[in-house]
Amino acid sequence: DNFNAFMAEPGNISSFADAIRRSLGDDENSAKVGLNGRKTAWENFSHIVQGKMLYDFLLDKTKN
């Protein structure tokens, strides 16, 4: 929270509103969080990373 995303407690409207306030209340911090979020997404969910994970998974299944 506040590093690569603005987190809120699921189902908690007050927590969600607070996360929105934090994201809109500090442009510099929001930009930093956004860049960190983009980096995190690329490192974990890019087509390259996901393709390798799928390839490794399928390769492992063919060995069994």
Secondary structure as GFF3:
##gff-version 3
##sequence-region A 1 64
A	DSSP	alpha_helix	13	25	.	.	.	ID=ss1
A	DSSP	alpha_helix	27	45	.	.	.	ID=ss2
A	DSSP	alpha_helix	47	63	.	.	.	ID=ss3
###
